[in-house]
Amino acid sequence: MAKQMRVDRPVVDIRRGPNFKSELLSQALYSQGVTVLKAHSGYVRVKCADGYVGWARIDHLSARKREVPGHMVDVPSAALLDGSTGKFVGRLSFGTYINIVEKREAFGRISFLDRDAWISKGCVRTIPKKRLGWKAISTYLENLIGTPYVWGGRSGFGLDCSGLVQLVFNSCGFSLKRDSVDQRKSGRTVSLRNIRPGDLTFSPGHVAVYFGKGKILHASARAGGVYLENLFPELPDSRSDIYDKIELVKRVI
């Protein structure tokens, strides 16, 4: 029977092979559950909650029991303070699910790496019981503007194009796969002529979110991070390299 473990660092890298030089494929966030498939030289091959499979360091995981989360970090990154000293002890990424066990004034107490830690209540929200709409999605996307581009990144510390889309849409109740090639299968196809805010544009190896008024928001290696850029060719400094190669527009909202 496969072993269940939990991510025990703010972010854990998921790599193609069992060593730190291997290609970064994706990332898993703190407290996320993974299924251990096999072990090799200090690494374990894991299956993440979204079905993604890769290698993670065994010492970045733990066998601690699952806590039922009630809240989610909804800022790019949130500082954690030690429960005894008040000193900074770490950060959690946007999209991290947490269990607040006590509330005191402007803070909530969580368990973090086997210690009590406090997080500002202004950095979290209750996990919604239904899907959120474009207003919430667009706000979270805009909040992540300026996040560095990282190949394989899917956290508030670094993102690639499909990592950005998966992280934000999943946090709002839409279950999308990790890679753009699989995200293409979600939603329904619409024409570029009928594109509207929230639609996803797909060009070879790239996905972006249409923001309206001829603009897209995406994680771009050329731009160096998450930015809002012009898409349509009649606009200045448009990303014609993307517009000219759009193969598909999907509507998932």
Backbone bond lengths (Angstrom), bond angles and torsions (degrees), N, CA, C in turn:
res aa  C-N    CA-C-N  psi(-1)  N-CA   C-N-CA  omega(-1)  CA-C   N-CA-C  phi
1 M - - - 1.464 - - 1.521 110.16 -
2 A 1.325 117.39 133.15 1.460 121.51 -179.03 1.529 110.27 -65.07
3 K 1.327 115.44 145.62 1.456 121.42 -177.66 1.518 110.62 -90.86
4 Q 1.321 116.27 137.88 1.454 121.66 177.36 1.529 109.74 -97.48
5 M 1.340 116.41 131.04 1.457 121.61 177.61 1.527 108.57 -135.02
6 R 1.347 114.69 172.41 1.453 119.76 -178.12 1.521 110.12 -128.37
7 V 1.325 116.03 147.88 1.461 121.71 178.38 1.526 108.54 -67.04
8 D 1.328 116.28 128.73 1.463 121.16 -173.56 1.528 111.99 -118.46
9 R 1.303 116.54 24.10 1.467 123.09 173.80 1.524 107.00 -135.92
10 P 1.332 118.60 159.84 1.471 118.80 177.74 1.525 112.77 -53.26
11 V 1.344 116.37 -40.07 1.462 122.14 175.89 1.525 108.13 -144.05
12 V 1.318 116.83 135.77 1.461 121.27 176.96 1.526 108.41 -119.58
13 D 1.326 115.52 129.67 1.462 121.14 179.30 1.524 110.84 -73.92
14 I 1.323 115.21 137.95 1.460 122.58 173.86 1.530 107.02 -110.52
15 R 1.327 117.53 112.92 1.461 122.50 -171.67 1.527 112.14 -110.43
16 R 1.332 114.55 162.27 1.465 120.02 -178.16 1.529 111.55 -68.21
17 G 1.317 116.44 -36.59 1.460 120.97 -178.99 1.513 111.34 -129.45
18 P 1.347 118.46 171.61 1.463 122.99 -174.63 1.527 113.67 -83.90
19 N 1.325 117.40 55.57 1.468 121.66 173.31 1.516 109.05 -160.86
20 F 1.340 115.65 158.41 1.464 120.32 -171.58 1.527 112.71 -73.05
21 K 1.324 118.45 -13.26 1.460 121.28 177.78 1.534 112.19 -87.47
22 S 1.297 116.54 -10.02 1.459 120.23 -178.48 1.525 110.44 -70.73
23 E 1.320 116.05 156.31 1.466 122.26 -176.17 1.534 111.42 -58.51
24 L 1.333 115.26 134.21 1.458 120.92 173.98 1.523 108.96 -76.14
25 L 1.322 116.38 119.63 1.463 121.68 -178.33 1.520 112.29 -96.76
26 S 1.331 115.62 -41.03 1.452 120.38 -176.23 1.524 108.66 -164.18
27 Q 1.322 115.92 -173.45 1.458 121.12 177.66 1.523 109.55 -143.46
28 A 1.317 115.72 152.17 1.456 122.18 175.43 1.522 108.33 -118.45
29 L 1.321 116.48 144.41 1.465 121.63 -174.85 1.517 112.01 -96.36
30 Y 1.317 115.66 159.67 1.460 123.39 -178.69 1.528 112.08 -48.78
31 S 1.300 115.34 134.75 1.471 127.49 177.05 1.522 113.77 76.78
32 Q 1.340 116.89 -4.87 1.469 119.32 178.31 1.524 110.09 -66.60
33 G 1.318 116.72 139.75 1.449 121.12 178.60 1.517 112.11 -83.64
34 V 1.323 116.79 143.97 1.462 122.21 174.90 1.524 108.86 -135.02
35 T 1.311 115.19 154.01 1.462 121.25 176.19 1.517 108.75 -103.71
36 V 1.325 117.29 122.43 1.461 122.38 -179.46 1.529 109.02 -83.80
37 L 1.338 114.81 124.16 1.458 120.54 -177.04 1.527 112.13 -97.77
38 K 1.343 117.52 -40.04 1.460 121.69 175.77 1.518 109.46 -165.76
39 A 1.325 117.09 167.30 1.463 122.41 -176.19 1.525 110.45 -121.96
40 H 1.361 114.94 152.36 1.460 120.07 177.67 1.527 109.62 -163.86
41 S 1.338 116.44 115.34 1.473 123.27 170.53 1.527 113.54 51.37
42 G 1.318 116.55 51.93 1.457 120.30 176.34 1.516 114.33 83.38
43 Y 1.320 116.93 0.10 1.461 122.20 177.53 1.528 109.24 -119.86
44 V 1.334 115.35 158.51 1.456 120.54 173.83 1.524 108.53 -130.79
45 R 1.322 114.57 142.34 1.460 120.00 173.94 1.516 107.33 -84.12
46 V 1.334 116.00 123.29 1.453 120.07 -172.96 1.533 111.14 -124.38
47 K 1.312 114.35 154.61 1.456 122.03 170.84 1.516 107.29 -111.82
48 C 1.338 116.47 119.60 1.456 121.46 -177.58 1.528 110.57 -79.36
49 A 1.313 115.20 171.75 1.457 120.58 -176.90 1.528 112.16 -61.30
50 D 1.341 117.12 -28.23 1.465 120.47 179.87 1.526 112.59 -88.73
51 G 1.345 116.51 7.48 1.459 121.30 179.06 1.515 114.28 90.63
52 Y 1.337 117.20 -4.85 1.455 120.51 -178.56 1.525 110.41 -71.76
53 V 1.333 117.06 139.64 1.462 122.02 -175.69 1.525 109.81 -121.14
54 G 1.322 116.26 135.03 1.459 121.49 177.37 1.517 109.62 -173.15
55 W 1.331 115.57 -169.22 1.462 120.97 -175.10 1.529 111.06 -108.95
56 A 1.340 115.95 136.71 1.466 122.50 177.86 1.518 109.64 -131.54
57 R 1.315 116.43 154.37 1.462 120.29 176.68 1.516 109.91 -68.85
58 I 1.315 116.66 132.79 1.451 120.82 -177.15 1.527 111.49 -65.49
59 D 1.358 117.29 -31.51 1.462 118.91 -178.99 1.524 112.57 -78.51
60 H 1.324 118.14 0.08 1.461 121.85 174.00 1.526 111.77 -98.80
61 L 1.340 115.07 5.42 1.453 121.60 178.61 1.524 109.20 -122.63
62 S 1.317 116.32 162.70 1.459 119.66 176.39 1.524 109.29 -144.39
63 A 1.325 114.84 166.21 1.463 120.86 179.81 1.527 111.10 -98.46
64 R 1.325 117.51 16.16 1.464 119.58 -177.72 1.530 110.71 -61.91
65 K 1.315 114.25 153.53 1.451 120.42 -176.24 1.530 110.86 -68.43
66 R 1.305 114.61 150.49 1.458 120.89 179.02 1.525 110.73 -71.68
67 E 1.328 116.22 131.65 1.454 121.36 172.15 1.523 108.13 -98.81
68 V 1.294 116.77 139.62 1.460 119.95 178.01 1.527 108.32 -78.29
69 P 1.344 117.68 111.97 1.459 119.31 -175.75 1.521 111.80 -77.08
70 G 1.326 114.86 147.53 1.458 119.60 176.25 1.504 112.72 -120.43
71 H 1.356 116.00 -11.26 1.454 120.98 -176.30 1.525 110.98 -134.55
72 M 1.316 115.31 163.85 1.457 122.20 178.38 1.521 109.25 -135.58
73 V 1.322 116.60 139.05 1.466 121.03 173.65 1.529 107.61 -67.14
74 D 1.343 116.93 124.29 1.466 118.81 -176.20 1.529 112.87 -121.64
75 V 1.339 116.57 24.07 1.462 122.77 169.55 1.527 106.84 -119.79
76 P 1.349 118.49 160.87 1.471 118.79 -177.37 1.525 113.78 -50.49
77 S 1.334 117.42 -44.15 1.463 120.98 172.89 1.521 108.47 -153.09
78 A 1.313 115.61 145.13 1.465 121.46 -176.43 1.523 109.86 -122.17
79 A 1.332 116.39 131.41 1.465 121.72 179.39 1.523 110.38 -76.06
80 L 1.339 115.29 146.47 1.455 122.59 175.55 1.517 108.84 -116.84
81 L 1.322 115.98 138.62 1.459 121.81 -179.26 1.516 109.75 -115.81
82 D 1.331 116.61 140.35 1.454 122.00 179.37 1.529 110.16 -60.78
83 G 1.338 115.40 136.38 1.450 119.65 -176.89 1.507 114.69 -66.64
84 S 1.342 117.95 -22.86 1.467 121.11 -177.86 1.515 112.77 -98.35
85 T 1.349 116.51 -43.82 1.462 120.58 -173.66 1.520 114.10 -100.88
86 G 1.332 117.04 -19.63 1.461 119.81 -176.37 1.508 113.35 79.66
87 K 1.342 117.19 3.88 1.462 120.29 -179.42 1.529 111.14 -79.87
88 F 1.311 115.10 153.82 1.463 121.90 178.49 1.522 110.10 -63.61
89 V 1.339 117.22 132.15 1.462 120.41 -179.03 1.525 113.14 -125.23
90 G 1.321 117.96 -7.95 1.460 118.75 179.17 1.517 111.95 160.71
91 R 1.338 114.44 -177.82 1.464 121.14 178.51 1.519 109.48 -134.78
92 L 1.306 115.00 150.04 1.449 121.44 173.27 1.521 109.00 -116.27
93 S 1.318 115.55 145.77 1.455 122.13 -177.48 1.516 112.21 -82.09
94 F 1.322 114.55 156.30 1.456 121.05 166.76 1.538 109.24 -50.52
95 G 1.311 115.52 139.81 1.462 120.00 178.22 1.510 115.24 88.13
96 T 1.346 117.28 -1.10 1.461 120.58 178.45 1.520 109.62 -79.76
97 Y 1.315 116.55 129.98 1.455 121.53 178.47 1.525 109.86 -91.20
98 I 1.323 115.93 133.65 1.460 120.73 -175.74 1.523 110.64 -135.43
99 N 1.326 114.14 162.33 1.454 121.41 177.05 1.522 108.57 -115.59
100 I 1.323 117.16 108.05 1.461 121.20 177.78 1.523 108.53 -84.76
101 V 1.330 115.32 119.36 1.457 119.86 -174.76 1.519 112.43 -98.38
102 E 1.324 116.82 -13.47 1.470 120.39 179.30 1.520 108.81 -156.68
103 K 1.315 116.30 141.79 1.460 121.67 175.73 1.518 109.25 -116.89
104 R 1.326 115.44 135.23 1.457 120.61 -179.92 1.526 108.86 -143.61
105 E 1.304 116.60 112.42 1.457 122.52 -178.04 1.529 109.76 53.48
106 A 1.332 118.50 -117.10 1.471 120.61 -174.89 1.520 113.15 -95.31
107 F 1.344 117.82 10.43 1.461 120.34 -174.29 1.526 111.81 -127.30
108 G 1.331 114.40 158.59 1.446 121.89 173.14 1.514 109.51 -123.91
109 R 1.331 117.02 144.12 1.468 121.41 -178.28 1.518 109.84 -98.56
110 I 1.345 115.16 133.02 1.453 121.82 176.53 1.521 109.22 -130.13
111 S 1.311 116.31 167.10 1.457 121.37 171.51 1.526 108.08 -94.25
112 F 1.343 115.91 124.42 1.467 120.63 -177.45 1.521 108.78 -136.22
113 L 1.321 116.33 114.51 1.467 122.00 -180.00 1.525 111.16 51.55
114 D 1.322 115.22 49.15 1.474 123.11 176.25 1.522 113.73 63.24
115 R 1.321 116.76 28.43 1.462 120.07 173.71 1.529 108.37 -141.73
116 D 1.320 115.31 162.39 1.449 119.51 173.24 1.520 109.26 -78.87
117 A 1.308 116.06 136.46 1.465 121.01 176.47 1.520 108.32 -139.41
118 W 1.325 114.75 153.18 1.460 120.67 -177.64 1.518 110.04 -115.90
119 I 1.326 114.96 138.43 1.455 121.65 179.86 1.524 108.44 -126.77
120 S 1.319 116.59 141.11 1.461 120.28 179.12 1.523 110.22 -62.76
121 K 1.328 116.31 134.17 1.466 119.90 178.90 1.520 111.55 -66.80
122 G 1.337 116.89 -17.97 1.451 120.82 176.46 1.516 113.43 -75.32
123 C 1.341 117.09 -6.72 1.467 121.67 -178.94 1.523 112.45 -102.43
124 V 1.322 117.08 2.24 1.463 119.85 -176.48 1.527 110.12 -133.23
125 R 1.315 114.81 162.82 1.462 121.18 171.78 1.512 108.79 -140.80
126 T 1.317 115.13 157.38 1.450 120.04 175.53 1.527 109.48 -65.46
127 I 1.310 116.68 138.34 1.462 120.22 178.35 1.527 108.51 -63.70
128 P 1.332 117.85 122.79 1.464 119.80 -177.44 1.519 112.00 -69.36
129 K 1.320 116.19 149.46 1.454 121.23 179.33 1.523 111.92 -92.25
130 K 1.327 116.17 -3.75 1.457 120.37 176.49 1.518 109.04 -142.44
131 R 1.314 115.90 167.42 1.456 120.43 -179.05 1.528 111.73 -63.57
132 L 1.332 114.92 142.39 1.453 120.56 174.88 1.523 109.02 -92.24
133 G 1.324 116.85 158.49 1.452 121.33 -176.57 1.519 113.33 -95.32
134 W 1.324 114.64 -171.33 1.457 121.49 -176.14 1.518 112.35 -59.73
135 K 1.326 118.26 -34.15 1.467 120.23 -179.41 1.521 110.89 -57.78
136 A 1.326 116.86 -47.85 1.464 120.28 179.61 1.518 111.09 -68.62
137 I 1.337 117.01 -43.51 1.464 120.88 -179.14 1.527 110.41 -60.32
138 S 1.337 116.70 -46.05 1.465 119.85 -178.05 1.522 111.49 -65.59
139 T 1.329 116.78 -35.21 1.475 119.97 177.87 1.520 110.58 -64.21
140 Y 1.330 117.62 -45.53 1.459 120.44 179.76 1.532 111.21 -65.26
141 L 1.320 116.61 -39.79 1.463 120.06 177.68 1.531 110.70 -61.54
142 E 1.318 116.67 -45.71 1.465 120.50 179.96 1.524 111.07 -64.28
143 N 1.327 116.81 -36.80 1.471 119.95 178.80 1.524 112.08 -62.09
144 L 1.330 116.57 -25.71 1.465 120.85 -177.77 1.532 112.90 -90.43
145 I 1.324 117.70 -0.47 1.466 120.23 176.01 1.524 109.86 -57.52
146 G 1.304 115.80 133.37 1.461 121.53 -177.92 1.511 114.43 95.73
147 T 1.339 116.73 -10.46 1.462 119.69 175.87 1.529 109.00 -63.36
148 P 1.322 118.93 132.39 1.473 120.78 -177.31 1.518 113.02 -61.22
149 Y 1.321 115.78 150.71 1.467 120.53 173.56 1.522 108.65 -80.13
150 V 1.320 115.91 128.23 1.468 122.56 176.44 1.518 107.62 -135.95
151 W 1.315 117.24 119.77 1.463 120.97 176.94 1.521 108.81 -59.89
152 G 1.316 117.30 122.58 1.461 121.51 -177.97 1.516 113.67 88.01
153 G 1.335 117.89 -3.97 1.457 120.89 -176.69 1.523 112.61 -76.58
154 R 1.312 114.95 140.17 1.471 119.79 174.98 1.532 109.54 -147.72
155 S 1.337 114.45 52.82 1.460 120.31 178.06 1.527 108.52 -147.07
156 G 1.325 115.25 171.48 1.452 120.25 177.70 1.508 113.73 -68.68
157 F 1.336 117.34 -2.96 1.460 121.66 178.63 1.523 111.93 -96.22
158 G 1.332 117.30 -15.87 1.457 122.06 -179.70 1.513 109.90 176.81
159 L 1.343 115.95 139.02 1.461 120.41 -172.95 1.510 111.70 -140.12
160 D 1.339 115.79 148.40 1.462 119.65 163.48 1.529 107.25 -107.34
161 C 1.327 117.18 179.89 1.471 119.55 -169.78 1.517 112.79 -62.23
162 S 1.324 117.11 -48.41 1.462 119.50 -177.89 1.524 111.74 -76.42
163 G 1.337 117.11 -27.63 1.458 120.79 175.45 1.517 111.15 -63.66
164 L 1.335 116.69 -41.78 1.464 121.57 176.59 1.524 111.09 -60.06
165 V 1.324 116.18 -49.22 1.462 120.65 -177.67 1.520 110.73 -63.35
166 Q 1.327 117.20 -46.69 1.461 119.24 -179.39 1.517 111.83 -63.00
167 L 1.332 116.59 -46.72 1.457 120.81 -175.20 1.523 111.41 -60.80
168 V 1.331 117.30 -47.55 1.464 120.54 -176.56 1.528 111.76 -72.75
169 F 1.320 117.03 -48.31 1.466 118.82 -177.76 1.529 111.57 -65.84
170 N 1.332 117.41 -40.39 1.455 119.05 178.36 1.526 111.43 -64.24
171 S 1.334 116.71 -36.01 1.463 120.82 179.21 1.517 111.83 -66.97
172 C 1.325 116.11 -17.28 1.468 121.05 179.05 1.521 112.53 -105.49
173 G 1.339 116.02 11.94 1.451 119.99 172.58 1.518 116.26 99.44
174 F 1.345 117.48 6.28 1.463 121.30 179.87 1.527 108.51 -105.83
175 S 1.315 117.17 119.08 1.458 121.62 -175.29 1.532 110.52 -85.78
176 L 1.325 116.00 100.49 1.459 121.45 178.77 1.522 110.02 -112.45
177 K 1.312 116.75 148.61 1.458 122.32 177.57 1.527 110.64 -72.66
178 R 1.324 115.50 172.48 1.464 121.23 -173.17 1.529 113.27 -76.29
179 D 1.318 118.65 -43.02 1.465 121.55 -172.87 1.525 111.29 -99.77
180 S 1.327 115.50 150.70 1.460 119.96 -177.47 1.530 111.65 -62.21
181 V 1.332 117.60 -31.69 1.464 119.93 -179.98 1.525 110.71 -62.59
182 D 1.326 117.48 -29.73 1.458 121.47 177.76 1.524 111.52 -90.01
183 Q 1.325 116.88 -30.93 1.463 120.03 177.61 1.527 111.25 -63.60
184 R 1.322 116.37 -25.42 1.467 121.03 177.36 1.531 112.12 -58.86
185 K 1.317 116.94 -24.38 1.459 121.48 -175.74 1.527 112.63 -84.03
186 S 1.341 117.25 -6.42 1.458 121.15 -178.10 1.525 111.22 -87.26
187 G 1.321 116.63 156.27 1.455 121.24 173.64 1.524 113.79 67.71
188 R 1.336 115.07 -159.36 1.468 120.19 179.65 1.522 109.96 -124.75
189 T 1.295 115.37 150.86 1.459 121.86 -177.10 1.529 110.31 -77.61
190 V 1.341 115.52 134.91 1.466 122.04 173.17 1.518 107.76 -129.13
191 S 1.319 116.06 162.85 1.460 119.83 179.88 1.529 110.46 -82.79
192 L 1.309 115.74 154.13 1.458 120.17 176.82 1.525 110.57 -60.57
193 R 1.303 116.76 -31.81 1.464 121.47 179.13 1.527 111.44 -64.76
194 N 1.336 116.81 -29.77 1.467 121.57 -177.72 1.523 112.82 -104.51
195 I 1.312 117.05 18.72 1.465 121.23 -178.03 1.526 110.52 -62.71
196 R 1.343 115.31 144.97 1.466 120.14 177.36 1.530 109.09 -139.51
197 P 1.344 117.26 163.29 1.461 119.94 -178.66 1.526 112.75 -53.74
198 G 1.320 114.97 133.25 1.458 121.91 -178.73 1.512 113.75 100.83
199 D 1.339 117.04 -15.43 1.464 119.85 176.66 1.531 110.49 -70.59
200 L 1.316 115.97 152.63 1.462 122.15 -179.94 1.523 109.41 -103.95
201 T 1.333 116.74 131.00 1.462 121.22 175.60 1.515 109.20 -104.00
202 F 1.310 115.87 135.41 1.462 121.61 -178.61 1.525 110.11 -119.82
203 S 1.308 115.16 123.49 1.456 123.13 169.48 1.525 105.90 -121.77
204 P 1.327 119.86 171.62 1.467 119.54 -175.39 1.535 113.10 -53.56
205 G 1.322 116.59 116.23 1.455 121.85 177.18 1.512 115.42 71.41
206 H 1.332 117.74 14.61 1.469 118.72 -175.79 1.523 111.25 -145.21
207 V 1.346 115.16 144.55 1.456 121.84 173.87 1.525 108.15 -132.83
208 A 1.339 115.57 141.43 1.455 121.83 178.67 1.517 108.81 -139.43
209 V 1.328 116.13 159.79 1.461 121.79 179.21 1.522 108.55 -104.98
210 Y 1.335 116.54 124.90 1.460 119.61 177.94 1.518 109.15 -74.23
211 F 1.355 115.85 131.45 1.458 121.45 -172.98 1.515 112.92 -109.89
212 G 1.328 116.85 -0.24 1.448 119.91 -177.55 1.519 111.59 92.44
213 K 1.331 116.12 160.99 1.468 123.15 178.83 1.529 111.81 56.12
214 G 1.335 115.78 33.77 1.452 120.56 175.79 1.508 115.44 77.74
215 K 1.343 118.39 14.39 1.465 121.51 -175.11 1.525 111.71 -114.05
216 I 1.311 115.11 152.88 1.462 122.19 171.34 1.517 109.23 -122.33
217 L 1.325 115.99 151.20 1.464 121.68 169.84 1.516 106.29 -115.09
218 H 1.329 115.92 128.83 1.462 119.41 -176.26 1.524 110.35 -157.71
219 A 1.321 115.44 165.77 1.465 122.27 170.27 1.521 106.49 -94.76
220 S 1.315 115.96 115.46 1.462 120.67 -172.06 1.522 110.73 -124.23
221 A 1.323 115.72 129.33 1.468 119.75 176.26 1.525 110.39 -64.01
222 R 1.348 116.89 -38.92 1.460 120.09 -179.28 1.521 111.64 -65.92
223 A 1.325 116.16 -38.41 1.462 120.06 178.91 1.529 111.94 -79.39
224 G 1.323 116.22 -18.49 1.463 120.42 178.26 1.512 114.47 89.47
225 G 1.331 117.80 5.81 1.454 119.63 -179.45 1.506 111.83 169.10
226 V 1.318 115.22 -157.71 1.465 121.49 179.77 1.520 108.67 -87.38
227 Y 1.333 116.14 119.09 1.463 119.64 -178.15 1.520 110.92 -145.93
228 L 1.323 114.92 158.68 1.449 124.20 173.55 1.519 107.13 -95.75
229 E 1.346 116.73 122.33 1.460 120.82 -176.55 1.522 110.50 -135.10
230 N 1.323 114.84 155.28 1.460 119.80 175.56 1.521 110.62 -70.56
231 L 1.331 115.28 138.67 1.459 121.28 178.77 1.521 112.01 -107.29
232 F 1.313 116.98 -47.24 1.470 120.25 -173.72 1.522 111.13 -69.73
233 P 1.315 117.16 137.97 1.478 121.84 -172.39 1.517 114.47 -63.40
234 E 1.321 119.57 -21.71 1.464 120.13 179.86 1.527 112.89 -77.46
235 L 1.341 116.65 -7.83 1.464 121.13 179.88 1.523 110.23 -94.52
236 P 1.343 117.71 152.29 1.469 120.01 -178.76 1.524 112.33 -66.71
237 D 1.324 115.20 145.75 1.478 121.70 177.37 1.531 112.27 52.73
238 S 1.326 116.47 38.04 1.459 119.75 -177.89 1.530 110.45 -72.57
239 R 1.333 114.64 153.40 1.461 120.23 177.75 1.526 108.81 -85.19
240 S 1.323 115.24 72.88 1.460 120.61 179.75 1.518 111.35 -63.33
241 D 1.340 116.84 -25.96 1.460 120.07 178.54 1.528 110.95 -64.60
242 I 1.330 116.86 -24.99 1.465 121.49 176.37 1.530 110.27 -92.27
243 Y 1.337 116.35 -47.98 1.466 120.71 -176.70 1.527 111.80 -56.95
244 D 1.327 116.53 -44.97 1.465 120.47 -176.36 1.527 112.99 -67.28
245 K 1.342 117.02 -16.55 1.457 120.33 -175.81 1.524 113.24 -114.36
246 I 1.342 117.27 11.24 1.465 119.09 179.01 1.524 109.74 -62.63
247 E 1.321 115.04 124.69 1.465 122.30 -178.55 1.519 113.05 -104.04
248 L 1.342 114.58 -22.88 1.457 118.32 -170.45 1.517 109.76 -160.40
249 V 1.331 115.85 141.36 1.471 121.87 171.25 1.519 107.03 -124.00
250 K 1.362 116.15 126.38 1.463 120.70 -178.40 1.519 110.81 -120.20
251 R 1.303 115.89 143.62 1.471 122.94 178.66 1.520 108.17 -111.91
252 V 1.337 116.23 115.54 1.457 120.15 -178.18 1.525 112.30 -111.15
253 I 1.309 116.80 -13.97 1.477 120.17 -179.59 1.537 109.68 -88.35
